[in-house]
Amino acid sequence: MDELSQSFRVLGDSTRLRILRLVAEAPLNVTELVSLVGVAQSSVSHHLGKLRGLGLIREERQAGFSYYSLALESADSRWPLIRLAREAEDAAGDSARLKDLLRAREDRQALNERLLEPGQSWFLWAGALASLLPPLDVADFGCGSGPLSVATARWARHVWAIDQNAEALTQARERAQREGRANITFLLEDLHRLSLSDGSMDLVVISQSLHHVESPASVLSEAARILKPGGRVVVLELMPHDERWVLERLGHRHLGFAPEFLESALSEAGFTSFSRETHARDGASPFRVFLLTGVKP
């Protein structure tokens, strides 16, 4: 009874109620909460401390950031408080802002990668490539929600966007429709065994997809199979890291790769003329990426 009484007192503050309702919908960090509720960071941190002290929310570290989410289950005696908070009138418009924030987060972090956004880097220089490259047939391995596929479609003759996640492909189709890109074919397929014909592609791009697959070597062999002679593969991947939370939360199968390992796998798949570029760590993120390219003789 004392715990319930304390919870009532803590939730008597409207800002805390708003914060609780928001983190009940999605894990959020302090910066995101500040942008949503419109109060100072110190105030948000104070409210989070109160809510966490009563076990109403939990804190999890992800890639250098603390994310807060609802800690209660429906069997908890305080659950009716949560239900009332979620059902209360949203006079401040928090729900609409949260939807916009989550949509922007998804756009930044394509292919269910919540803390990196390689697709955006490709997008920024995709326009320049349009004036430098001839029209190409391109396969995007593990396209996710499609930012790279759509950016590539700006200069490619045709893009085959491939993923085995049906929901991600639906999002990719919607993105392509919004951008008015009709030169993309979407394939719901396993990257280890593709239906594409031998020697049919000019370029294969594999942007942070290999750490999701069972056998990276088999996927690289498929890339070699579908490429025309002289075709090129471009691989963007994570350096080795110790962030084991990505295995369960994001479905990663591998904690990054040594560039030498993937270069060796490319060589075994028949590629030559390699180039490699390693990028510095991005801010507080524990991840680093590297870029590998190879040519099919």
C-alpha positions as CSV (number, residue, x, y, z in Angstrom):
1,M,0.0,0.0,0.0
2,D,2.9,2.4,0.8
3,E,4.4,1.8,-2.6
4,L,1.1,2.5,-4.3
5,S,0.7,5.7,-2.2
6,Q,4.2,6.9,-3.2
7,S,3.4,6.2,-6.8
8,F,0.3,8.3,-6.6
9,R,2.3,11.2,-5.1
10,V,5.0,11.0,-7.7
11,L,2.6,10.8,-10.6
12,G,0.7,13.9,-9.3
13,D,3.1,15.9,-11.4
14,S,1.8,16.4,-15.0
15,T,5.3,16.4,-16.6
16,R,6.1,13.0,-15.0
17,L,2.8,11.7,-16.3
18,R,3.7,12.8,-19.8
19,I,7.2,11.3,-19.5
20,L,5.7,8.0,-18.2
21,R,3.2,7.9,-21.1
22,L,5.9,8.5,-23.7
23,V,8.4,5.9,-22.4
24,A,5.5,3.4,-22.2
25,E,5.2,3.7,-26.0
26,A,9.0,3.5,-26.9
27,P,12.4,3.6,-25.3
28,L,13.6,7.2,-25.3
29,N,16.8,9.0,-24.2
30,V,17.0,12.2,-22.2
31,T,17.6,14.4,-25.3
32,E,14.5,12.9,-27.0
33,L,12.4,13.5,-24.0
34,V,13.5,17.1,-23.7
35,S,12.4,17.7,-27.3
36,L,9.1,16.1,-26.6
37,V,8.0,17.6,-23.3
38,G,9.7,21.0,-23.8
39,V,11.4,21.4,-20.4
40,A,15.0,21.7,-19.4
41,Q,17.3,18.6,-19.4
42,S,18.0,19.0,-15.7
43,S,14.2,18.9,-15.0
44,V,13.7,15.8,-17.2
45,S,16.6,14.0,-15.5
46,H,15.1,14.9,-12.1
47,H,11.7,13.5,-13.1
48,L,13.3,10.3,-14.5
49,G,15.1,9.8,-11.2
50,K,11.8,10.0,-9.3
51,L,10.2,7.5,-11.7
52,R,13.1,5.1,-11.7
53,G,13.4,5.3,-7.9
54,L,9.9,3.7,-7.6
55,G,10.6,1.1,-10.3
56,L,8.2,2.6,-12.7
57,I,10.8,2.9,-15.5
58,R,14.0,1.1,-16.3
59,E,17.3,2.5,-17.7
60,E,19.4,0.6,-20.3
61,R,22.7,1.7,-21.9
62,Q,22.9,1.4,-25.6
63,A,25.9,2.6,-27.6
64,G,26.8,5.3,-25.1
65,F,23.3,6.5,-24.5
66,S,20.8,5.8,-21.7
67,Y,17.3,4.8,-22.9
68,Y,14.3,4.7,-20.5
69,S,11.3,2.5,-20.9
70,L,8.3,1.3,-18.9
71,A,9.3,-1.3,-16.2
72,L,5.8,-2.4,-15.0
73,E,3.9,-5.4,-16.2
74,S,0.1,-5.6,-16.3
75,A,0.1,-7.8,-13.1
76,D,1.6,-5.0,-11.0
77,S,-0.8,-3.4,-8.6
78,R,0.1,0.0,-10.0
79,W,-0.8,-0.9,-13.6
80,P,-4.1,0.9,-13.5
81,L,-2.1,4.1,-13.0
82,I,-0.3,3.4,-16.2
83,R,-3.5,2.7,-18.0
84,L,-5.0,5.9,-16.8
85,A,-2.0,7.9,-17.9
86,R,-2.0,6.3,-21.4
87,E,-5.7,6.9,-21.8
88,A,-5.7,10.5,-20.6
89,E,-6.3,13.3,-23.0
90,D,-3.2,14.3,-24.9
91,A,-3.7,18.1,-24.6
92,A,0.1,18.8,-25.2
93,G,0.2,16.8,-28.4
94,D,2.9,14.5,-27.2
95,S,1.7,11.5,-29.2
96,A,2.0,13.3,-32.5
97,R,5.5,14.6,-31.7
98,L,6.5,11.1,-30.6
99,K,5.4,9.7,-34.0
100,D,7.4,12.3,-35.8
101,L,10.4,11.6,-33.6
102,L,10.2,7.8,-34.2
103,R,9.8,8.3,-37.9
104,A,12.8,10.5,-38.0
105,R,14.8,8.0,-35.9
106,E,13.8,5.3,-38.3
107,D,14.9,7.3,-41.3
108,R,18.2,8.0,-39.7
109,Q,18.8,4.5,-38.7
110,A,17.8,2.4,-41.7
111,L,17.6,-1.5,-41.6
112,N,16.6,-1.8,-37.9
113,E,20.1,-0.3,-37.0
114,R,19.1,2.1,-34.2
115,L,22.4,3.9,-33.7
116,L,24.0,4.1,-37.2
117,E,22.8,5.4,-40.5
118,P,25.1,4.4,-43.4
119,G,22.3,4.9,-45.9
120,Q,22.3,8.6,-45.2
121,S,26.0,8.8,-46.2
122,W,25.2,7.1,-49.4
123,F,22.3,9.4,-50.0
124,L,24.4,12.6,-49.7
125,W,26.7,11.6,-52.5
126,A,24.3,9.7,-54.6
127,G,23.4,12.8,-56.6
128,A,27.1,13.3,-57.5
129,L,27.3,9.8,-58.7
130,A,24.5,10.4,-61.2
131,S,26.8,12.6,-63.2
132,L,29.8,10.3,-63.0
133,L,28.4,6.8,-63.6
134,P,26.7,5.2,-66.6
135,P,23.2,3.7,-66.0
136,L,23.8,0.5,-64.0
137,D,21.7,-2.5,-62.8
138,V,22.2,-2.6,-59.1
139,A,21.3,-5.1,-56.4
140,D,21.0,-3.8,-52.8
141,F,21.6,-6.7,-50.4
142,G,19.6,-6.3,-47.2
143,C,17.8,-3.1,-48.2
144,G,15.9,-2.7,-45.0
145,S,13.5,0.2,-45.2
146,G,15.1,1.4,-48.4
147,P,17.1,4.6,-48.0
148,L,20.0,3.3,-50.0
149,S,17.9,1.6,-52.6
150,V,15.9,4.9,-53.2
151,A,19.1,7.0,-53.3
152,T,20.7,4.6,-55.8
153,A,17.6,4.6,-58.0
154,R,18.3,8.3,-58.6
155,W,21.2,7.4,-60.9
156,A,20.9,3.6,-61.6
157,R,19.0,2.1,-64.6
158,H,17.3,-0.3,-62.2
159,V,17.6,-1.4,-58.6
160,W,16.7,-4.8,-57.1
161,A,16.0,-4.1,-53.4
162,I,16.4,-7.4,-51.5
163,D,15.5,-8.3,-47.9
164,Q,14.0,-11.2,-46.1
165,N,12.0,-9.0,-43.7
166,A,8.5,-8.4,-45.2
167,E,7.8,-5.4,-42.9
168,A,11.0,-3.7,-43.9
169,L,10.2,-4.2,-47.6
170,T,6.8,-2.7,-47.1
171,Q,8.5,0.4,-45.7
172,A,10.9,0.4,-48.6
173,R,8.1,0.3,-51.1
174,E,6.3,3.2,-49.3
175,R,9.6,5.2,-49.3
176,A,10.0,4.6,-53.1
177,Q,6.4,5.7,-53.8
178,R,6.9,8.9,-51.8
179,E,10.1,9.6,-53.7
180,G,8.5,8.8,-57.0
181,R,11.0,6.0,-57.9
182,A,9.5,3.5,-60.2
183,N,12.8,1.8,-61.2
184,I,13.0,-0.5,-58.2
185,T,12.1,-4.1,-57.9
186,F,11.5,-5.5,-54.4
187,L,12.5,-9.1,-53.6
188,L,11.5,-10.9,-50.4
189,E,14.4,-13.4,-50.5
190,D,17.2,-15.0,-48.6
191,L,20.6,-13.4,-49.5
192,H,22.2,-16.9,-49.4
193,R,20.0,-18.1,-52.3
194,L,18.8,-15.5,-54.7
195,S,16.5,-15.9,-57.8
196,L,18.5,-13.4,-59.8
197,S,20.2,-14.7,-62.9
198,D,24.0,-15.3,-63.2
199,G,25.9,-12.3,-64.6
200,S,22.9,-9.9,-64.5
201,M,24.1,-7.1,-62.3
202,D,26.7,-4.3,-62.7
203,L,26.9,-3.5,-59.0
204,V,26.1,-5.1,-55.7
205,V,25.9,-3.0,-52.6
206,I,25.9,-4.7,-49.1
207,S,25.4,-2.0,-46.5
208,Q,25.6,-3.4,-43.0
209,S,23.8,-6.6,-43.9
210,L,26.5,-9.2,-43.5
211,H,26.4,-9.1,-39.7
212,H,22.8,-10.2,-39.9
213,V,23.4,-13.3,-42.1
214,E,24.4,-16.8,-41.1
215,S,27.2,-17.2,-43.7
216,P,28.8,-13.9,-45.0
217,A,31.0,-16.0,-47.3
218,S,27.9,-17.5,-49.0
219,V,26.3,-14.1,-49.5
220,L,29.5,-12.8,-51.1
221,S,29.6,-15.8,-53.4
222,E,26.0,-15.0,-54.4
223,A,27.2,-11.4,-55.2
224,A,29.9,-12.8,-57.4
225,R,27.5,-15.1,-59.1
226,I,25.0,-12.4,-60.2
227,L,27.6,-9.8,-61.2
228,K,28.7,-9.4,-64.8
229,P,32.4,-9.7,-65.5
230,G,33.9,-6.4,-64.5
231,G,31.1,-5.8,-62.1
232,R,31.8,-4.4,-58.6
233,V,30.8,-5.2,-55.1
234,V,30.7,-2.5,-52.4
235,V,30.6,-3.6,-48.7
236,L,30.0,-1.3,-45.8
237,E,30.4,-3.1,-42.4
238,L,31.1,-2.7,-38.7
239,M,34.5,-3.2,-37.3
240,P,34.7,-5.8,-34.4
241,H,33.0,-4.5,-31.3
242,D,31.8,-5.8,-27.8
243,E,28.3,-4.5,-27.9
244,R,26.6,-7.8,-27.3
245,W,23.2,-6.3,-26.8
246,V,22.8,-6.0,-30.6
247,L,22.6,-9.8,-30.8
248,E,19.2,-10.0,-29.0
249,R,17.8,-6.6,-29.6
250,L,18.8,-6.1,-33.2
251,G,19.2,-9.6,-34.4
252,H,22.9,-9.4,-35.3
253,R,24.6,-12.7,-35.8
254,H,28.2,-11.3,-35.8
255,L,29.8,-8.6,-33.6
256,G,31.4,-6.9,-36.6
257,F,34.2,-8.1,-38.8
258,A,37.9,-7.6,-39.2
259,P,38.4,-6.0,-42.7
260,E,41.0,-8.6,-43.5
261,F,38.5,-11.4,-42.8
262,L,36.0,-10.0,-45.3
263,E,38.7,-9.2,-47.9
264,S,39.8,-12.8,-47.7
265,A,36.1,-13.9,-48.1
266,L,35.8,-11.7,-51.2
267,S,39.0,-13.1,-52.6
268,E,37.7,-16.7,-52.1
269,A,34.5,-15.7,-53.8
270,G,36.6,-14.7,-56.9
271,F,36.9,-10.9,-56.5
272,T,40.1,-9.0,-57.2
273,S,41.3,-5.3,-57.2
274,F,40.3,-4.6,-53.6
275,S,40.2,-1.2,-51.9
276,R,39.6,-0.5,-48.3
277,E,38.7,2.5,-46.2
278,T,38.2,2.6,-42.4
279,H,36.2,5.4,-40.9
280,A,36.7,7.0,-37.5
281,R,34.3,6.5,-34.6
282,D,31.2,8.7,-34.9
283,G,30.9,10.8,-31.7
284,A,29.9,8.7,-28.6
285,S,29.0,5.7,-30.7
286,P,31.0,2.5,-30.0
287,F,30.8,1.5,-33.6
288,R,33.2,2.1,-36.5
289,V,32.6,1.2,-40.1
290,F,34.8,0.3,-43.0
291,L,34.3,0.2,-46.7
292,L,35.5,-2.6,-49.0
293,T,35.2,-2.8,-52.7
294,G,36.1,-5.6,-55.1
295,V,35.8,-6.4,-58.8
296,K,34.7,-9.5,-60.5
297,P,37.3,-10.4,-63.2
